[in-house]
Amino acid sequence: MSEPFVCTTSSQGVSTEMRNLSPAQFRRQVRNGAWDKPTAGCCSGHIQLNLVILPEAEAKHFKEFCSLNPKPCPLIETTDPGQTEAKELAPGSDLRTDIPGYKLFRRDNIDFLKNLTEIWRDDFVSFLIGCSFTFENALIQNGIQVRHIDMNCNVPMYITNIPCKSAGPFHGNMVVSMRPIPRQMVHKAEEITGHYPDVHGAPVHFGDPHKIGINNIDQPDFGDRVPIYPGEVPVFWACGVTPQVALMNARPEIAVTHAPGLMFVSDARDEDFYQPL
């Protein structure tokens, strides 16, 4: 399940310019084709979101799937059929053009698109789901390195053996994202991210990847491999790519998602999703 986005290793990571862009400025760059890379680290302080688009006839079951699996699928905004704007999270946005890359599912076929203008339908319902990129700024501010941001590449993601609850045709196992964390800081990372339950919250596992069905940590199912240095522990968070596994299992007539790691950047701020423990 390799993705057509490669890691561009850089000692500088995401540029200060990209960190400091407003979400509206960033979405404009994406819309104009000026940014087609992973969005981790961009528009620091603003939440990023996973996207799933389905025909209205299948939207009810998918909404139930999210409700039954809030850890990997924390649903934040749902649009009306045919609506192209994320009115609550990003007024003036266009979900057809404002993500750097999309995946188009048609039964057993998957294609990658730069925008959705030619395939858009009036019955499409869009689901915006919380993303763990949101809490990465809090990790960095507390002295915890985020490896894929430092390397300017995509976060590694893995399909686990953790089953999700089924809803209609939507079923499958949870996908997780992984970040290497120094052993002495794992508890701190767990505490920090636990304050953000609407964007996956605390980790679902840390340590031995085999215990959650990951046989080779160096071969992620989505995203890029990142090194794990001596003294570090792989820490795994529920991931909003989980619905893409459910879509592959459900084989809908048509569906669209973001390409893994290429997220929708909203106007909402990370601090709005912080919750006291």
N, C-alpha and C positions, 0 to 999 in steps of 0.2 A: 504494500500500500504506500509506496513511495510518493512523495509530493514533488511538484516541479519547481520547488524553491530551494535554493542551496544556501548553505551557511557561508557568509562572507566574513571571515574572521578579521577582527580589527581590535587593536589594543585600546582604541578610544571608545568603542561601543557606539551607541546612538549619539549623534552630534547634539551640541547644546541648542542649536537652532531648531532641530526637530523636537527636542524636549520642551522648548519654550513656545512652540506654535500654539495658537488657540485652536480648539477643535474645528471651528468653522474654517480657519485657514488651512488646516490639515485636510479636511474633507474636500476643499476646493482643489488642493494639489492632487489628491487621489482622483477626483472627477476629471481633471485635466490630463491624467496619465503620468504625472510627475513622480508618483510614489507607488511602487509595486512590490515592496519588501515587507517582512514581518513588522508589526506595529508595536511590539513591546518596547517600552521606553519613550514612545512618542507622546506628546501633549501631557507631560508629567502632571499628575494631580487630577486627571479626568478619567472617568471609568470607560473601559472598553467592553464590547459586547459580542457575543456569539449571535449568529443569525440563522434562523430556519424559516423557509418560506414553503407553504403548501397550499394546494387548492382548498377552498372553504369546506368542501365535502369531507376532507380528511383532517381538518384542523381540530375538530372536537376531540378526536382520539389522541392527537398529539398533545393538546393542552392537558388532557388527563395524564398522559405519560409524564409530563413535566411536574404535575401536581403530586404524582406518586413517587417521583425521584427528585426531590428538591436539592439534594446535595450536588449531583452533576448537572442538574437542569433548573437552576433558580430563575424562574421566569419573571422578568421585570416590566416588559411592555409588550402588548399585543395590538396589532393594528386592525382596523376595519378592512373588509375585503376590498382589494384594489388600491388601498391607500399606500402611497410611496414614501410618505414622510413619517419619521419617528417624532410625532408631535410632542410627546411628553419629555423625551430625553434629548432631542436635538431638533428644535424648530428650524425649518428651512432646509433640512437634510433631504437627501434622495437615496433611498435604500437600493435603487437600481444601479447607482454609479459611485457611491461614496465608500465602498470597500475595495481594497487593492486587488482582490481576486475572489472568485466565486466557484463553487462546485455545483454542477447541474446533474441531477440524478434522473434517469429515465429507465425504469425497470432495472435491468442489469448493467446499463451503461452509465459511466461517469465521465463528464467532460469538464474542462476548466474554462471559465469565461472571464473577460475583463470587466464586463458590465452586463446588465440584464435588459437593456432597452429593447432588444429585438424579440425577446421571449416573454416579456411581461404580459400578464393576464389580469383581467378585471376581477377574477375570483381569488386572486392570491392573498393569503393572510400571512403576515410576517410576525415572527416571534423573536424578541430580543432577550437573550439569556445572559446572565452574569458571567464574567470572565475573571480568572485568577490574576490577569495582568493588573487588575485594580489594586490588589494589596502589595504589589511589588514595590511601589514607591515607599510604602510604610516599612517594608523590610530594609530597603536601602537606607532610609533615614535613621534606622536603628542599627546600622553598621553591619548588615548581613548582605553579602555579595550575591547578586543574581547573575549567574554565569552566562546565560544566553544573551542578556543585555550587554554584558561586557564584551562578548564575542560578536555582537551584532548579527545574531542568527535566530533561528526559530527554537522555541522551547521543545524539548523532546516529550512525546506523548505515546502512551502505550495502552493497548487493550488488555484488560485484566480478566481474572476469573470471578470477579465480583458481579453477581447478576443484578440487573435492574428489574423493577416490577413492570409487568407488561400492561399495555392499554391498547385494545384493538389489535391492529397488525404490528404495532411498535413494540419491539422487544430487543434484548441484547445485553451485553456486559458493559460495565462502566469503563470509560477511558479515563486515564489519569495523566496529569502533567508532572514532570520531575524536575526538582532543583537540588543540586548538591549543597548541603549545609554543613559547616564545621560541627563536629559531634557535640561540642560544648554549647552550641547555639541552637540546637534542634528544639529544645523546650521553649526558648524565646521565640523562634519562628512559629511554633505551634500556637503560642499565646497571642502573638501579633495578628496572625491570620484568622484566629478564632473570633476576632472582633468584626469580621466581614462575612457573616453567614449568607448574605444575598449574592456573594460572588465566590461561592464554594467553601468559604470558611476554613477551619482547621484541616490539617492533613488527614487523609484516610489511612495512611500507612507510612512508616519509615523503616529503613533497614533492609533486610533481605528481600529483594524483589521477587524471588521465587515463590514467596508465601502468597503473593497476589497474582500468580500466573505469568510473571514476566521472566522468560527463560534467558534472554540475552539483553542486558541493559544497554549494550552498545548498538543495538538495532531497534530503534524506536519505530512504531507503526506509522507515526506521523511526526513531522518536524525534523529536527537535526540532532545528531549525537553531540553531547557535550562531555568533556572529561570530568571524572570524579577523582579528586586528588587525595593523597594519603591524609587521614584524619577527618575526611568528610563522609557524610552519610547521605544516601539518596533519600529524598523526602518526596512523597507523592500526594498530590491534591486531586480531588475530583475535577473533571474537565468537561467543558461545554462542547467538546467534539463527540461526546457520548451519543447525542442524537444522530450523528452521521452513521454510527454503527446500527442504530435502530432503523434508520432509513434504508440502509443496505439490506437489512433483514426484511423490512416491510415491502420493499420493491414497489413504491408508488408509481403511478403513471408519470408524474413529474414532481420534482422537489428541488429546492435550491438551498444551499448553505454558504457561509463564508468558507474560503479555503483555510485550513488549520493555520493559526498564527497570524492571519491577516484579518484583523478585527474591525468592527465598526466603532469609531471613536465618538463618544457622545459629549454633550455639554455638561452633563452631571459631574459632580466632583466626588473624588474618593471619600472625602470626609462626610459626605451625605449618607454613606453606606456604613459608617463606623457605628458599632453598637457596643455598649458596655457589657462586659461578661457578668 
